[in-house]
Amino acid sequence: MDKVIFCIDLKSFYASVECVDRNLDPFLVNLAVCDVSRGNGSIILAISPRLKQYGIPSRLRIFELPKIDDIIFAKPRMKRYLEVSSKIVSLYLEYVNIDDLHVYSIDECFLDFTHYMSFYNCSPIELATRIKDEIYSRFHLHVTIGISHNMFLAKVCMDIEAKHNDNQIAFWKEEDIKNKLWKISPLDKMWGIGKGYKQKLNRLGIYNVGDLATYPQEKLKEKFGIKGEELSLLANGIDDSDIRNKYIPNDSSITSGQVFFKDYSKEEILLIIKEMMDDLVLRLYETFSTCKEISLSIGYSKNITGGLNKHQILPFATNDLIYLRDIMLSLAKTYIDDKPIRNISLSLGKLQSSSFIMGNIFYSIEKQTKQRNLLKTISRIRKSYGNNSVLRLSSKLDCSTIYQKHNQIGGHAK
């Protein structure tokens, strides 16, 4: 049976939600989603389709915008976007089983309709039109839909053709691999190829997808390893991935990061690390997990080159706050230079499930029990009164960021 895969993208999602909530038409108003209070260097997360008509890219900074008088600046509301996205995913689940749905991002999903077409008794284009109209009827949001017999072709079909069609729908069949996929140029217009790989492929005389498809696969694999073989297969429209085979990583981790809007000193960063470790270890406790690896990444101010990435394997898996915090602070004190810092990322890796306390020679059972009881108490209070209900006294210092961080999703206001 030929598969029928839909790739559905919510058009200019953040900007469209802001327009709909203001009773505005995103195709008639100039709206940019960004936090102007952060200054002209603030990143614009999304722009309305009307602004895109000026040739403005979706991701830029405020100062890069052309001088247009009637631009509406909407402060990001990540909680609202997640709420709308979840409602639309619920709509998709009225059409397919959850096993046949893959949420690719907050505004993009893949749906496998292979086993449903006889039930709906219509063509793929007719079904896509029905879904598109229902999303608009319920949410007043526009979508773009690409259709093909695998996830890769459905995605590329959507990016390359559907977004330019009047009805925002396109359906690629077998013959479209040579007629449409192979004509894509430059190479980084194809999903899966970035600018770096485009330049490397160009040096081999490969300038469009057709060149890539007919280039000897053995040579691509020799040059780029398994990535070369993958690119060769995709260029020929071959993608064996199955929506039902959900990927579950064997070695998971939890991460917390921040980008600062001013320079931070090494001394101030040590305070930030303490605050971030409080939250990370609490997440370990609440998921009954321990970690056996910690990682620290630092980025210096844009006027200073370089940064650092350090990790350390622990002698035992633990979720002891004091122990993990001290190890992370030791890494920071040892390796961070006394230079202005603009971003930081902390990670706890090699997670293991643990519902009991394991003894070790470094910390007694009594100390670990005391720490676990403290985390239990903090967790209960925060769940009842919010994340800012229990904080370090140092959170009152000017350099602390924990209040703002708890009121954000993905680094932006809720």
URNOR-V624495 format. One record per residue. RES is the residue in one small letter. PHI is phi in degrees with one decimal (none if undefined). D_LAST is the distance of its C-alpha to the last C-alpha in whole Angstrom. Layout:
RES	PHI	D_LAST
RES	PHI	D_LAST
This chain:
m	none	45
d	-67.6	43
k	-73.1	39
v	-127.6	37
i	-110.4	33
f	-103.3	30
c	-117.0	28
i	-114.9	25
d	-119.2	22
l	-80.4	20
k	-66.9	21
s	44.8	19
f	-56.1	16
y	-57.5	13
a	-64.9	15
s	-67.7	17
v	-60.8	14
e	-63.7	13
c	-66.3	17
v	-60.3	18
d	-67.0	15
r	-102.0	18
n	57.8	21
l	-115.8	22
d	-92.0	23
p	-62.3	22
f	-88.5	25
l	-119.6	26
v	-122.2	24
n	-94.3	23
l	-131.3	19
a	-125.2	17
v	-93.5	13
c	-166.8	13
d	-101.5	12
v	-66.4	15
s	-66.9	15
r	-85.5	15
g	97.6	19
n	-67.1	21
g	-86.7	20
s	-65.3	17
i	-80.0	16
i	-86.2	16
l	-79.9	14
a	-162.6	16
i	-131.5	19
s	-71.7	20
p	-55.3	23
r	-61.7	25
l	-67.0	24
k	-63.9	25
q	-65.9	29
y	-84.3	29
g	80.8	29
i	-83.4	26
p	-71.0	24
s	-71.3	21
r	-116.4	20
l	-158.7	21
r	-101.8	20
i	-55.6	20
f	-67.3	24
e	-86.7	25
l	-68.0	24
p	-68.0	28
k	-75.6	29
i	-121.8	28
d	-69.2	27
d	-99.8	25
i	-74.6	22
i	-94.5	19
f	-101.4	16
a	-108.4	13
k	-68.6	10
p	-56.5	7
r	-130.2	5
m	-62.9	5
k	-62.3	5
r	-66.4	7
y	-66.1	9
l	-65.0	10
e	-63.2	11
v	-66.3	13
s	-59.7	14
s	-65.7	15
k	-66.6	17
i	-71.2	19
v	-61.5	20
s	-62.8	21
l	-64.6	23
y	-58.3	25
l	-73.1	26
e	-80.0	28
y	-103.9	30
v	-135.9	30
n	-71.5	30
i	-59.5	27
d	-65.9	30
d	-102.1	30
l	-123.3	27
h	-126.0	25
v	-83.2	21
y	-82.0	21
s	-159.8	18
i	-62.0	15
d	-123.0	17
e	-143.7	20
c	-138.9	23
f	-109.9	26
l	-129.2	29
d	-100.1	32
f	-99.0	34
t	-50.4	38
h	-92.7	39
y	-114.0	37
m	-63.2	39
s	-67.7	42
f	-68.2	40
y	-78.4	39
n	51.4	42
c	-155.0	41
s	-78.8	40
p	-56.7	37
i	-63.8	37
e	-65.2	37
l	-67.7	35
a	-61.2	32
t	-63.4	33
r	-62.5	32
i	-65.3	29
k	-58.5	28
d	-67.0	29
e	-70.4	27
i	-63.1	24
y	-68.6	25
s	-63.1	26
r	-82.4	23
f	-120.2	20
h	58.2	22
l	-111.8	21
h	-96.2	23
v	-129.1	24
t	-118.3	26
i	-130.6	29
g	-107.2	31
i	-129.5	34
s	-164.6	36
h	-97.5	38
n	-151.3	36
m	-64.3	32
f	-61.7	33
l	-66.3	35
a	-64.1	32
k	-66.2	29
v	-67.4	32
c	-57.4	33
m	-66.0	30
d	-65.3	29
i	-87.8	33
e	-115.0	34
a	-56.6	32
k	-64.2	29
h	-107.6	33
n	-83.8	34
d	-60.6	34
n	-89.7	33
q	61.5	30
i	-133.0	32
a	-146.2	35
f	-133.5	37
w	-100.7	39
k	-108.0	42
e	-55.3	44
e	-67.3	46
d	-78.2	43
i	-61.1	42
k	-78.8	45
n	-73.6	45
k	-124.3	41
l	-61.8	40
w	-67.3	42
k	-85.2	42
i	-64.4	39
s	-159.4	39
p	-67.8	38
l	-61.3	37
d	-74.5	33
k	-77.2	32
m	-87.4	33
w	-55.6	30
g	106.0	31
i	-120.2	33
g	-94.6	31
k	-63.2	33
g	-62.2	34
y	-67.9	36
k	-59.1	37
q	-65.3	39
k	-65.8	41
l	-70.5	42
n	-59.1	43
r	-67.2	45
l	-93.4	47
g	84.5	47
i	-103.9	45
y	-120.1	43
n	-134.5	42
v	-65.9	41
g	-62.3	45
d	-59.1	46
l	-66.4	43
a	-65.5	45
t	-98.0	48
y	-73.7	48
p	-53.6	50
q	-61.1	47
e	-60.9	49
k	-70.2	49
l	-65.0	45
k	-67.3	45
e	-65.5	47
k	-81.6	45
f	-120.2	41
g	72.3	42
i	-63.4	40
k	-64.0	38
g	-63.2	41
e	-64.3	42
e	-61.9	39
l	-63.3	38
s	-62.5	42
l	-65.7	41
l	-63.7	38
a	-61.9	40
n	-95.7	43
g	75.9	40
i	-100.0	40
d	-147.7	37
d	-93.6	38
s	-63.5	34
d	-122.5	34
i	-55.7	31
r	-74.0	32
n	-88.4	33
k	-70.7	29
y	-81.9	29
i	-120.2	28
p	-64.6	28
n	-74.9	31
d	-118.8	30
s	-91.1	26
s	-153.3	24
i	-121.7	21
t	-135.9	19
s	-137.8	17
g	-139.2	17
q	-144.3	16
v	-112.7	17
f	-92.5	18
f	-104.1	18
k	-153.9	22
d	-75.1	24
y	-114.7	24
s	-83.0	28
k	-60.1	29
e	-63.5	29
e	-68.4	26
i	-64.4	25
l	-61.5	26
l	-67.4	24
i	-59.6	21
i	-62.7	23
k	-59.6	24
e	-64.7	20
m	-68.3	19
m	-67.7	22
d	-55.4	21
d	-71.0	18
l	-63.2	20
v	-69.3	23
l	-62.9	21
r	-64.2	20
l	-59.1	23
y	-61.2	25
e	-69.4	22
t	-103.8	23
f	53.4	27
s	-122.1	27
t	-127.5	29
c	-128.0	29
k	-124.4	32
e	-148.0	31
i	-125.7	28
s	-136.3	27
l	-133.6	26
s	-127.1	25
i	-131.5	25
g	-120.2	25
y	-84.1	27
s	-55.5	27
k	-60.5	28
n	-82.1	31
i	-122.7	32
t	-76.3	33
g	88.5	32
g	-178.7	30
l	-150.2	30
n	-135.2	30
k	-128.9	31
h	-139.2	31
q	-142.6	34
i	-82.2	35
l	-89.1	35
p	-69.7	39
f	-156.1	37
a	-79.7	34
t	-154.9	32
n	-128.9	29
d	-75.4	30
l	-60.6	28
i	-62.6	30
y	-61.5	32
l	-65.6	29
r	-63.3	28
d	-65.2	31
i	-65.0	32
m	-64.7	29
l	-64.9	30
s	-63.1	33
l	-60.0	32
a	-64.4	30
k	-64.6	33
t	-78.4	36
y	-110.6	34
i	-74.8	32
d	-78.5	34
d	-82.5	33
k	-130.8	32
p	-63.4	28
i	-113.8	25
r	-118.3	22
n	-153.8	21
i	-146.7	21
s	-142.2	21
l	-117.7	22
s	-141.0	23
l	-114.8	25
g	-120.6	27
k	50.8	30
l	-70.7	28
q	-133.0	31
s	-77.0	31
s	-155.9	32
s	-112.8	32
f	-138.7	35
i	-96.3	36
m	-101.2	38
g	-69.7	41
n	-151.8	41
i	-77.0	43
f	-89.6	41
y	-133.3	39
s	-73.9	41
i	-59.1	40
e	-62.9	39
k	-65.5	37
q	-66.3	35
t	-63.4	35
k	-62.3	34
q	-64.8	31
r	-65.1	30
n	-65.0	30
l	-64.2	28
l	-62.9	25
k	-61.9	26
t	-66.9	26
i	-60.7	22
s	-59.9	21
r	-64.2	22
i	-65.4	21
r	-64.8	17
k	-65.1	17
s	-87.4	19
y	-123.8	17
g	101.1	14
n	-66.0	13
n	-90.4	14
s	-75.9	17
v	-132.4	20
l	-138.9	20
r	-65.3	23
l	-61.9	24
s	-65.9	24
s	-65.2	20
k	-81.6	22
l	-72.6	23
d	-61.9	22
c	-81.4	21
s	-69.6	19
t	-119.8	16
i	-67.4	15
y	-59.9	13
q	-63.2	10
k	-62.8	10
h	-71.6	9
n	-101.6	6
q	-127.5	5
i	-126.9	6
g	63.3	9
g	84.2	9
h	-129.0	6
a	-58.2	4
k	-66.9	0
